[in-house]
């Protein structure tokens, strides 16, 4: 994957661990963490949108510890 194709939020500070996003083949979305760029997740736009909406709605709040 070409490093220039990965995008990172402008809100991410240089020393922080951030999520990077890129467009993959066949309309897939690729996600990775800046501290571990070798581990890449692949999903679809529809599934990523559903995940983000569920997270915003608090559906995963019980997963986080105190």
Buried (B, 14 or more C-beta within 10 A) or exposed (E): EEEEEBEEEEEEEEEEEBEBBBEBEEEBBBBBBBEEEEEBEEBEEEEBEEEEEEEEEEEEEEEEEE
